[in-house]
Amino acid sequence: MATDHQNPATKQKQPAASNFKENFQGRCHELTEPCNNIQEAAVTKVGSILVLCGPWVGYEQPGCKGEQYVFEKGEYPRWDAWTNSRRSDCIVAFRPIKVDSQEHKIVLYENPSFAGKKIEIIDDDVPSFHAHGYHEKVSSVRVQSGTWVGYQYPGYRGYQYLFEKGEFKECSEFGAVLPHIQSVRRIRDMQYHPRGAFHPST
């Protein structure tokens, strides 16, 4: 995974003040393992991202905290290529995503501790819970297989929430302030899905 990619022969000549550039210009820093704070590598702003193999998740705050951004293999030349929440323009921490298996099953519950109404999704992407008859909030989640990303709004918009295999008893455990999730999709790693992954609509 590379950030602010440019020709390695010239990247060291760029002054620190030019760190925030789009379309793979400016200083470059490559990651092959988790990074709790990319600013410690003299990258003060991330303007574009190139994912050579993945998937990865980026975070708004150091220590993998704050708003989440999911990256699958591909090019992200501008900030709006990886988010449309518009709440923050900071991304400072990264880690690889755990890909569980080729099969995908997730159960989302209305109330904390897996109580209340639920919606169960197996091997499918759901752009709108409302269209599937589920109009409730999402306060807890069980991921039985696969890796998923949930979104605040229908159509894969708004804040993103990464769901790796396991249990999330309340919304704070998956990084949400409020229990609002209205769409979800599978993360399809190239190892299991050689034809590629999710392509956002333009």
N, C-alpha and C positions, 0 to 999 in steps of 0.2 A: 504494500500500500504506500502510495506516495502523495505528498501534499505540496501544493504550489510548485509543480514539476517544471523544470527547465533543463537546458543542456548542462550536464555536470561540469563541463569544462569552464563554464562561465558563472555558475551559481554563486561562487564565493566572492565575486566582484560586486554583487548587488549590495547597496547599503541597507542597514536595518530598517530605515524609514520606508523602504519600498516593499515591505513584507506582504502587505495586503494587495494582491493583484489577482484578477480573474484570468480564466483561459490559460492556466498552466504557465503563468509568467512569475518572475520574481524568485525569491529564495526557495529552495527545495529541501524537504526532509523526508526520508524514507523510513517506514516502520515495518518491522517483521514480528514484533511482539508487543504486548500491552504497553501503553504509555500513559502515565497518570497526569502529565502536564507537559504539553509540547512547547510551551513557552520557555521551559528550561533549556530547550534546544535552539533558542534565539529565533523562534518562529512566533511572532507576536500576534499575527492574524492569519487565518486560513481562508484563502479566496477561491481555491479550486482543489479538487481531489481526484487522483487517478488510482483506482483499485485494480491491481494486477491479478490478485487472487483473494478470495474472501469467503464468506462475508465478514464485515466489521460493524461495530457500533461506535459512534462518536458521542461525546458528552459536552454539555455546555460549560461545566465546571470541573476543576481539577479533582482527581480522585474518583473519576467516573461517576459524577453526580450531576443533577440538573436535567435539563431537557435532553432527549435522546434522538440520535439520527442514525438510521440504518443504511449501510452501504453494501451493495452487492457488486460483483465484478463489472467494471465499466468506467465511464468518464463522467465527472461532475464538474463542469467548467465554471459554474457560478453557484452562489449560495442558494438561489431558488431551484437548483437542480436536485437538492437533497432535502429541502423543507419548504413549506409554505405557511408555517405558523406565524412568522414575522415577529415573534416575541423577543428574540435575541439574535445577535449576529456573532456570537462567540461559540467556538468549538475548540476545546483545549485538551481533551483526553480521548484515547482510543483503546479498544481491545478487540481481538478476534471474537466472533460469535461461535458458540458451540452448536454444531449441527448434529442433531440426534439420530435421525434415520430418514429413510425415504418416505415412510408413512407419516401422516399428520392427523392428530386428533387433539382438539381443545374443547374445554367446557367452560363457559363463562356464566357467572352467577350474579343474581340481582343484589344479594346482601353479603356482608363479610362472613368469613368462615364457611363458605360454600352452602349458603342457605338461600331460600326463596326461589323464584323462577330462574330458569337457566336456558341457555342455547348451546347445543352441542354441534360441533362442526368437524367433519371427517373428510380429509383429502379434497378440500375445496377452498376457494377464496370467496369472501362475502363482502361486496362493496357497500351493502346497506343492511343492517340488522332489521330496520323497519320493514323492508321489502320481504323479509322472511318471517314477519309477524312478531318480532321481539322488540318491545318498546320500553324496556326497563333499563335502569342503570347497570353498570358492571362494577361490582365491588370486590369480587374475588375470582380467581381463575385457576383451573387445573389444566396443565399441559401434559397429556399422557404420552404423546409422541410428536416428533417434529419440532421445528422452531418457527415462531410466528411473530408478526408485528401487528399490533393493534393501532387504530387511529381514532382521534377524538371525534371526527366527523365522517359522514358517508363519503364514498369516493376516494378513500385513502388520503384524507386531508387532515390538517391540524397536527396537534402533538402526536408523537410516535411513542409506542410502548413495546419494548422487546420482551417476548415470552419464550424463554428456553425451557426445556423439560423440567417440571417441578410444580410446586404449589405456591400460590400467592394468596394469602388469607385475607388481605385487605389491600385497597388500592395504593396505599403508600409503599407497599412492597414491590410494585412494578413501576413506581416513579410518578404516579398520578396524584395531584392535589384533590381533584374531584373525580367521582366514579363515572366518567363520561367516555365511553368507547362505542362507536357506531359502525365501524368496519374493521375487518381483519383479513390478513392474507398470509400465505405460507412464504417462508424464506427458502428458496430453492438453491442449494449449493451446487456448483458445477460438477462436483464429484458424483452427485446423484441425478442431476438434470443437465446433461451435456448440451442441450439445445438452448440453455440460458435461463434467466430468471425474470423477475417481474419488470415490466417496462412501463413507466408512468405515462399516462396519456398526455398529449400535448395540445 
